[in-house]
Every structure is written in structure tokens, then in C-alpha cells.
Amino acid sequence: HDVRAACVLLAAGPRAAQALVPSLPAAPQLQAMNLVLEGPWPLGERLGVGARSGGRFLFLVPWREHMLAGTDYKAGTAGVPSDKGNRPGPKGGEDVRGFRAEIARAFPWAGIEGRRVTLVHRGSVPGEAGPNGLWTRPRLVDHGATDGLRGLLSIQGVKYTTARAVSERALGL
């Protein structure tokens, strides 16, 4: 079917714009990791909590009968992460152990050391390393302004915490 529109918003993932228009530059990516830890949730109320660690914000939230902790970011190759390293073993990989120790320091009341990691969740998000560390943010590109492709917008890296603001920016464009 032919579809006519004044504008197309492409929100199909970090590589979708390059698949449609191969000449577009790839967005810089970071590798992100969250850990799912066995429960139960240690507080009386089921609410998310945050803490600062080394200049960044970490979170710990209840999820079903588990806890979700995040997010660790590393500069690295931007590709679909492999399944290798996502299945937790008795001790996990070095990156999992290091992040788990950081979470334990940030949330000492949660008893992280005594909890088993049940899932390692990894993915790519738009972001890059800068002079003050790593930063992430959703990427909204007006390809008419940047690449001469009038009427094409692409959006990458939307998270629950940023979806509304990015959607409003996209509608504004």
C-alpha cells in the first residue's frame, strides 16, 4: 500500500535509520547493564529508591518477587549484545561482580551480598564517553535539517524515564 504523510517518525531501534538510509551516520552507543536479584524486597513499602554512586544515579526497584538494579554503562562497540554473559553463574562475570559490589555500597540496607543474580539484562543505548564520564540521552534527529531528508524524523534510546519528554519533542518537530 502506498502511504502519504507530511512526516514519518521512525522509532524502530538504533539501527533502523541506517537501514533505510545507509549514508546516515550511526549514533554513538553505550552498552547498558541492569541486574535482577532474588527477593524479597527489603522495605515495608514497594517503592523504587535511588542513590548516587561515583557521580551517577543508581536505582533499585521491586519487580515481582525480585529486585531490579541499574544502570551500569560502558563505552564499547555498538552491536546487539550476545547471550554470552547474560546467564548468571554462581559468581557472574567481572563486570557483573563489579556492578553488584557498587550496588551493594549504594544500597547497604538491601543485603545485596546475600542475594543471587537471576538475570543480567544488557542492551545498547545512545550515548558517549565525554570528559566528565559517560552520558546517555534519547536521540531525536530531524533528518531534514541534518541530512536533507525532509519529513523524516528518527528517535532512538527511549526509556520509561524519558519517553514522555522525547515524545513531546518529536511532536514539536
Backbone torsions as a table, in degrees:
resi	resn	phi	psi	omega
1	HIS	NA	139.4	173.1
2	ASP	-82.9	135.9	177.0
3	VAL	-125.1	131.9	178.1
4	ARG	-114.0	133.2	179.5
5	ALA	-151.8	149.9	177.0
6	ALA	-73.3	-25.9	-176.4
7	CYS	-150.2	143.7	175.3
8	VAL	-120.9	128.1	175.6
9	LEU	-104.4	112.4	-179.3
10	LEU	-93.0	113.7	-177.8
11	ALA	-130.8	47.2	-173.7
12	ALA	-106.6	13.2	177.0
13	GLY	119.5	169.8	-171.5
14	PRO	-67.3	-19.3	-178.0
15	ARG	-106.7	-0.9	-173.9
16	ALA	-64.4	-43.3	-179.1
17	ALA	-62.2	-41.4	179.5
18	GLN	-67.5	-31.0	178.4
19	ALA	-67.3	-37.5	179.7
20	LEU	-79.8	-38.4	-177.7
21	VAL	-130.3	88.2	-173.5
22	PRO	-58.7	-20.5	-179.0
23	SER	-77.6	-10.3	-179.6
24	LEU	-71.3	139.9	177.5
25	PRO	-71.7	146.8	178.0
26	ALA	-73.7	144.0	176.7
27	ALA	-73.8	140.8	175.5
28	PRO	-63.0	141.0	-174.5
29	GLN	-126.3	151.2	170.2
30	LEU	-118.5	155.2	173.5
31	GLN	-93.5	127.6	-178.3
32	ALA	-110.4	149.2	178.8
33	MET	-141.9	132.2	171.0
34	ASN	-120.9	152.3	178.3
35	LEU	-116.3	137.1	170.4
36	VAL	-103.3	126.0	-177.5
37	LEU	-115.4	149.5	178.9
38	GLU	-65.6	150.7	-179.6
39	GLY	-86.1	-164.3	6.5
40	PRO	-85.1	167.3	177.1
41	TRP	-64.7	129.1	-170.9
42	PRO	-82.1	-8.6	-178.6
43	LEU	-99.7	159.7	178.3
44	GLY	-66.6	-34.9	179.0
45	GLU	-102.9	146.0	177.8
46	ARG	-92.4	88.2	180.0
47	LEU	-138.3	152.7	178.3
48	GLY	-78.3	149.3	178.4
49	VAL	-131.6	155.7	179.3
50	GLY	-131.5	160.5	178.3
51	ALA	-153.7	152.3	174.2
52	ARG	-88.2	140.2	177.2
53	SER	-147.1	115.2	178.4
54	GLY	57.1	36.4	177.9
55	GLY	83.8	6.3	177.4
56	ARG	-127.9	167.1	-177.3
57	PHE	-100.7	128.5	173.6
58	LEU	-113.7	155.6	177.4
59	PHE	-129.4	157.9	174.0
60	LEU	-140.8	121.3	-177.5
61	VAL	-132.9	148.9	173.7
62	PRO	-73.1	142.0	177.2
63	TRP	-144.8	110.7	-174.4
64	ARG	51.3	-124.1	178.4
65	GLU	-100.6	23.3	-178.2
66	HIS	-126.3	-175.4	173.3
67	MET	-128.3	141.7	177.8
68	LEU	-112.5	127.5	-178.6
69	ALA	-122.5	139.8	178.7
70	GLY	-169.1	-179.2	-10.2
71	THR	-120.4	139.5	176.7
72	ASP	-100.0	135.4	179.7
73	TYR	-121.8	140.1	175.9
74	LYS	-134.5	139.2	171.3
75	ALA	-69.0	143.8	-179.8
76	GLY	176.9	-173.1	-178.6
77	THR	-68.2	142.9	-179.6
78	ALA	-95.4	98.2	176.4
79	GLY	-150.2	172.3	176.6
80	VAL	-71.0	123.8	-177.9
81	PRO	-62.2	145.0	177.9
82	SER	-79.8	167.4	177.9
83	ASP	-71.9	-20.8	-178.8
84	LYS	-60.8	127.9	179.0
85	GLY	91.1	-8.5	179.4
86	ASN	-88.2	-17.3	177.9
87	ARG	-95.1	113.0	-174.8
88	PRO	-68.8	135.2	172.1
89	GLY	-97.5	-166.7	-178.7
90	PRO	-61.2	-30.9	-178.3
91	LYS	-120.7	-19.9	-178.5
92	GLY	78.9	171.7	177.9
93	GLY	-76.5	173.7	-178.4
94	GLU	-60.3	-41.4	179.6
95	ASP	-66.2	-36.5	177.6
96	VAL	-67.2	-45.7	179.3
97	ARG	-61.5	-42.5	179.7
98	GLY	-64.4	-43.2	-179.9
99	PHE	-69.8	-38.7	177.5
100	ARG	-59.8	-42.2	178.6
101	ALA	-63.8	-38.7	178.5
102	GLU	-65.4	-41.4	177.6
103	ILE	-62.7	-42.1	179.5
104	ALA	-61.2	-38.9	177.7
105	ARG	-69.3	-37.4	-178.0
106	ALA	-72.6	-30.8	-177.6
107	PHE	-128.5	67.5	-174.1
108	PRO	-62.8	-25.7	-178.6
109	TRP	-74.5	-12.2	-173.4
110	ALA	-87.6	-8.6	179.2
111	GLY	63.6	41.5	-175.8
112	ILE	-60.7	-38.1	-175.8
113	GLU	-56.9	-33.8	-177.6
114	GLY	-90.2	7.9	-176.3
115	ARG	-109.6	140.8	179.2
116	ARG	-82.0	139.8	172.8
117	VAL	-79.6	120.1	-177.5
118	THR	-98.0	-19.8	178.1
119	LEU	-157.6	140.5	171.6
120	VAL	-111.5	117.5	-177.7
121	HIS	-103.2	121.9	-178.0
122	ARG	-125.2	151.2	176.9
123	GLY	-168.5	173.1	177.1
124	SER	-103.7	140.3	176.0
125	VAL	-134.8	148.9	176.1
126	PRO	-61.8	135.4	178.9
127	GLY	164.9	173.7	179.0
128	GLU	-158.1	165.3	176.8
129	ALA	-83.7	135.7	178.4
130	GLY	-129.3	-176.5	-177.4
131	PRO	-64.0	-23.6	-179.4
132	ASN	-107.2	23.7	179.5
133	GLY	110.8	-160.8	-178.5
134	LEU	-94.9	145.5	174.2
135	TRP	-135.5	149.3	176.1
136	THR	-127.7	152.3	172.0
137	ARG	-167.6	152.2	174.9
138	PRO	-63.2	150.9	-178.3
139	ARG	-116.9	120.9	176.4
140	LEU	-118.3	119.6	-175.2
141	VAL	-118.4	127.2	170.4
142	ASP	-92.3	99.7	-174.6
143	HIS	-69.2	-15.9	173.0
144	GLY	-66.5	-41.4	-179.0
145	ALA	-78.8	-35.2	-174.6
146	THR	-94.4	-30.6	-172.0
147	ASP	-130.1	2.5	-179.8
148	GLY	77.7	11.7	179.9
149	LEU	-100.1	79.4	-174.6
150	ARG	-60.4	133.4	177.1
151	GLY	91.2	0.8	178.0
152	LEU	-110.5	122.4	173.2
153	LEU	-118.1	143.0	172.6
154	SER	-128.7	146.9	-178.4
155	ILE	-130.3	135.0	-177.4
156	GLN	-138.0	146.3	170.6
157	GLY	78.1	31.5	178.7
158	VAL	-76.8	131.8	175.9
159	LYS	-116.8	166.8	176.5
160	TYR	-54.6	-36.8	-175.3
161	THR	-75.9	-15.8	-176.6
162	THR	-121.4	-3.7	-171.4
163	ALA	-59.7	-45.1	-177.2
164	ARG	-63.4	-46.8	-178.5
165	ALA	-63.5	-40.7	179.7
166	VAL	-67.9	-39.4	177.9
167	SER	-61.4	-42.2	178.2
168	GLU	-63.9	-39.6	177.4
169	ARG	-64.7	-41.1	179.8
170	ALA	-63.7	-43.9	178.7
171	LEU	-64.0	-35.5	177.2
172	GLY	-62.9	-38.4	178.1
173	LEU	-70.5	NA	NA
